[in-house]
Amino acid sequence: MEPITLYHNPRCSKSRATLALLEENGVAPELVYYLENPPDAEQLRGLLQKLRLGIRDLLRKSESEYSDLGLDDPSLSDEIVFDIVCRHPILIQRPIVVQGDRAILGRPPENVLKLLEDRP
C-alpha cells in the first residue's frame, strides 16, 4: 500500500480536522509542512496533475496576498502565477492529501474519505 502524504498547516482548522480524520481511520500520514518547505514549480505541477486542477483553482482568494500580488488579474500567465505561489505558499488551498498518483483537497475534510475508500 502506498503511503499517504498530508500537505499540512497546523494553524488551519481544516488541516487539523483532516489529520484527525486520517488518524481516526488508522492512517499515520507523512506530514509536509508546506509553509516551511514550499513546493517548487515542478512539485506544484505534479500536485495539480494529481488533483486534476489548474493553478488558479488552487488559490486561496481570501488571503491578502491574493489581491496584494495582483492574482485577481486574469491576464497573468500561469507561469507567473506558479512563480508567485511558490514564493507565497500561504496562497495554496489546504490541506492536500496525496496517495500515489491521486490527490484530494481536504475541503471539507470528509473529502479524504474518498481516497481511503479505494484503499486495499
C-alpha positions in Angstrom: 0.0 0.0 0.0 1.3 3.4 -1.0 1.9 5.9 1.8 -0.3 8.9 2.3 1.1 12.4 2.5 -0.7 15.4 4.0 0.3 18.9 3.0 -0.4 20.4 6.3 -0.7 23.7 8.0 -1.2 23.1 11.7 -2.7 26.5 12.2 -5.6 25.7 9.8 -8.7 24.1 11.3 -9.5 22.2 8.1 -6.0 20.8 8.0 -6.1 19.7 11.6 -9.5 18.1 11.1 -8.2 16.2 8.0 -5.3 14.9 10.0 -7.6 13.8 12.8 -9.9 12.1 10.3 -6.9 10.2 8.8 -5.7 9.1 12.2 -9.2 8.0 13.2 -9.1 5.8 10.1 -5.8 4.2 11.1 -3.6 6.3 8.8 -0.4 7.9 10.0 0.4 10.2 7.1 3.7 11.7 6.3 3.3 15.4 7.1 4.7 18.1 4.8 4.7 21.5 6.4 4.4 23.3 3.1 4.6 26.8 4.6 8.1 25.9 5.9 9.1 23.8 2.9 7.1 25.1 0.0 6.8 23.0 -3.2 8.8 24.2 -6.2 7.0 24.7 -9.5 7.7 21.1 -10.6 6.3 19.7 -7.4 3.3 22.0 -7.6 2.6 20.9 -11.2 2.7 17.3 -10.0 0.2 18.0 -7.2 -2.1 19.9 -9.6 -2.0 17.0 -12.1 -2.9 14.5 -9.3 -5.7 16.9 -8.1 -6.8 17.5 -11.7 -6.9 21.2 -11.1 -5.4 24.3 -12.7 -3.1 26.6 -10.8 -5.8 29.2 -10.3 -8.2 26.6 -8.9 -5.7 26.0 -6.0 -5.5 29.7 -4.9 -6.9 30.9 -1.6 -8.6 34.1 -2.8 -9.3 35.2 0.7 -5.6 35.7 1.6 -4.5 39.3 1.5 -1.6 38.2 -0.7 -4.0 37.2 -3.4 -5.1 40.8 -4.1 -1.8 42.4 -2.9 0.1 40.4 -5.6 -2.5 41.1 -8.3 -3.6 37.5 -8.7 -7.1 38.6 -9.5 -5.7 39.8 -12.9 -6.8 37.2 -15.4 -4.1 38.3 -17.9 -1.3 36.9 -15.6 0.2 33.9 -17.2 0.1 30.5 -15.4 4.0 30.7 -15.3 3.8 34.0 -13.3 1.1 32.6 -11.0 3.2 29.4 -10.4 6.2 31.6 -9.5 4.2 33.7 -7.1 2.6 30.7 -5.4 5.9 29.0 -5.0 7.2 32.1 -3.2 4.0 32.6 -1.2 2.7 29.1 -0.3 0.1 30.6 2.0 -1.9 31.0 -1.2 -2.3 27.2 -1.6 -5.6 25.7 -0.7 -5.2 23.2 2.1 -5.0 20.6 3.1 -3.9 18.4 0.2 -3.8 14.6 0.8 -1.8 12.5 -1.7 -1.5 8.8 -2.2 0.4 7.6 -5.2 -0.9 9.3 -8.4 -4.1 10.5 -6.7 -4.7 13.6 -4.5 -7.7 15.2 -2.8 -8.2 18.6 -1.4 -9.5 18.3 2.1 -12.1 21.0 1.9 -14.2 19.7 3.5 -12.1 17.3 5.5 -14.5 14.5 4.7 -13.3 14.5 1.1 -10.3 12.5 2.3 -12.7 9.5 2.9 -13.0 9.2 -0.9 -9.2 8.5 -1.1 -9.5 6.0 1.8 -12.4 4.1 0.3 -10.3 2.9 -2.6 -7.5 1.5 -0.4 -6.9 -2.2 -0.5 
